[in-house]
Amino acid sequence: MNIQAAAAAPAVVDVTNADEAAEETSTTETIYTLYENPKFLMGGEHPCPLVQSASMACVDLPDVVMGKLSVSKKAFNEGKLSCPQLETIVYAAQSFEQDLPTGERAGFFLGDSGLI
């Protein structure tokens, strides 16, 4: 079939899948939710919205039980670190204070995409 014939052919729309397409769109919208941590409210506003999977939003985050943390007063007072950035620092430091049964120190993994 040549291009002119294809252009003249009537468009075929598969209406049987219209409901599935609408369902897929609404499902995609519910896969992610805005990230919030009501247990940690220090720091400035993050420059862009953060999302997390809806399933992760159902998991309670650990309490902040860490003791003293050294963060530059300038960075803290001038809002150089957003609330989620400070939260990451605190949770990482809190994890590093824990000893594993093997005597080794616990670690921390940040699995964000790094996309802005």
C-alpha positions in Angstrom: 0.0 0.0 0.0 1.4 3.4 -0.9 1.3 6.5 1.4 -1.6 8.1 -0.5 -3.7 5.0 -0.2 -2.9 4.8 3.5 -3.9 8.4 4.0 -7.2 7.8 2.2 -8.0 4.7 4.2 -10.5 5.3 7.1 -9.1 5.3 10.6 -9.8 2.2 12.6 -10.4 2.6 16.3 -10.6 -0.4 18.5 -13.3 0.6 21.0 -13.1 -2.8 22.8 -9.9 -1.6 24.4 -11.1 1.9 25.3 -12.1 0.8 28.8 -8.7 -0.9 29.3 -6.8 2.2 28.2 -8.8 4.4 30.7 -8.2 1.8 33.4 -4.5 1.7 32.7 -4.3 5.5 32.9 -6.0 5.6 36.3 -3.8 2.7 37.5 -0.7 4.6 36.5 -1.8 7.6 38.4 -2.2 5.6 41.6 1.2 3.9 41.4 2.9 6.9 42.8 2.0 9.3 45.6 3.6 12.5 46.9 6.3 11.8 49.4 5.7 12.9 53.0 7.4 12.0 56.2 5.4 13.3 59.2 8.2 12.1 61.6 10.7 14.5 60.2 9.9 18.2 59.6 13.2 20.0 59.8 14.9 21.8 56.9 13.7 23.8 54.0 11.3 23.1 51.2 12.5 20.7 48.5 12.9 22.4 45.1 10.7 19.9 43.3 7.9 17.5 44.3 9.1 14.1 45.4 7.1 10.9 44.8 7.2 7.4 46.1 5.4 4.2 45.1 2.0 3.8 46.6 3.1 0.6 48.2 6.1 2.3 49.9 3.7 5.0 51.2 2.0 2.3 53.2 5.1 1.5 55.2 5.8 3.4 58.4 9.2 5.1 58.4 11.4 4.5 61.4 11.4 7.0 64.2 14.3 9.4 64.4 16.1 8.3 67.6 19.6 9.6 66.7 21.5 11.7 69.1 23.8 14.5 68.0 24.4 15.3 64.3 26.9 17.8 63.0 25.5 19.8 60.1 26.9 23.2 59.1 24.9 25.9 60.8 25.1 28.0 57.6 23.7 25.1 55.5 21.0 24.5 58.1 20.1 28.1 58.9 20.1 29.3 55.3 17.9 26.4 54.2 20.6 25.0 51.9 19.3 21.5 52.7 15.7 20.6 52.1 13.7 18.6 54.6 14.1 15.3 52.5 17.8 15.9 52.1 18.3 16.4 55.9 16.0 13.4 56.5 18.3 11.2 54.4 21.4 12.5 56.3 19.8 11.7 59.6 18.5 8.2 58.7 21.9 7.4 57.2 23.8 8.6 60.3 21.3 6.8 62.5 21.9 3.6 60.6 25.7 4.0 60.8 25.4 4.1 64.7 23.9 0.6 64.7 26.1 -2.5 65.1 25.2 -5.7 63.3 25.3 -9.1 65.2 28.6 -9.8 63.3 30.1 -6.7 65.0 30.2 -4.8 61.8 28.5 -1.4 61.4 25.2 -1.1 59.6 25.1 0.6 56.2 22.6 2.8 54.3 21.3 2.6 50.8 19.7 5.5 49.0 17.7 4.2 46.0 16.4 7.3 44.4 16.6 8.0 40.7 18.5 11.2 41.0 16.4 12.7 38.3 15.4 16.4 38.6 
